[in-house]
């Protein structure tokens, strides 16, 4: 699971804001206490810090590769079609859903 932009900004704030500078280990401990289901390592803190220093933001850059061809609504339509007709051939499902 990736971190949200808000959580990444929170890590930067924990890392050092003004006179309050903390070590990466301290940031991990504070963050992991606040978000026990979202534990991070010191290397995560380093990557976020380096990304911010290099690019000036913490958002993920777009990945290369093929874009998704179906949106959530189209996927739901296909699932409902298969649920209604479980023995329908996949080619027919695709043709009926224009995919």
N, C-alpha and C positions, 0 to 999 in steps of 0.2 A: 504494500500500500504506500502510495506516495503522500507526502505532507501537503497540506493546503498552503496557499500563498500566505495566509494569515499566520499559520504556524511557523513558516519560514521567517517571516518578519519578526515574530516573537522571539525566535532563536537569536536573530541579530541583535535585538534589543537586550536580551539576556547577556549576550556575549560582551557587549560594551556600549554604554551610552554615557557620554561625558566622563566623569571621574569614576564611575562604577564599572570597572573592567573585571571580567571573570575569566577563569580558565575554561577551556573546552570541557573538561571533566565536570566542573561546577555547573555549566550550562546543561550538560546531559542529566545530571542528578536533579536539577530543578525541573527541567522539562519532563523527565520520566516520572517524577513524583506527580506532576500536574496531569499528565496524560499516560497513565500506566498501561493502557492498551495500545499505545503508539510509541513504543520505546525507540530511542535513537542512540547512535554511537558517536564517539568523538569525531570519527571520520565524516559522519553526516554533517556535523557542525562545521567542519573544515570545508567540505564541498560547498555548503550554502554560503559561507563567508567568502570563499574564493570566487564563486559565481557572482556575488554581489560586488566584489571589488573589480572584477573583470568587465562585467556587463552593466552594472548599475541597477540591476533588478534581480528578483528571485524566481521569476516565473520560468517554467520549462519552455525551452525553445521547441518549435514544431519539429517533430520527428520526420525522417524521410520514409518513404514507402507508400504503399497504396492506401488511399483514403477509404473509410468505411463506405460500403455501397448501400447499406440499409439503415434507416433511422429506427428508433424504438417503436414507432407506430406500425411501420411495415413489418417488423419482426413479430409484433403482437398479432397482426393480421394473419401471418403465416402460421403461427402457433395455433390460433383459433381454427384455421382451416384444417390443419392436421388433426387437431382434437376432434373436430366434427367428422372428419373422414380419414381415420387412421390407416386405411389400406390404399389410399390414393397414391399413385406413383409420384415420385419427387418431381419429375419433369412436368407433370400436370399441375402440381402445386406451384411450381415456378411460373408456368404459363398463366395460370389463373391470377397470380399476384404480380404479373409483369416484371418478373425478376429473372 
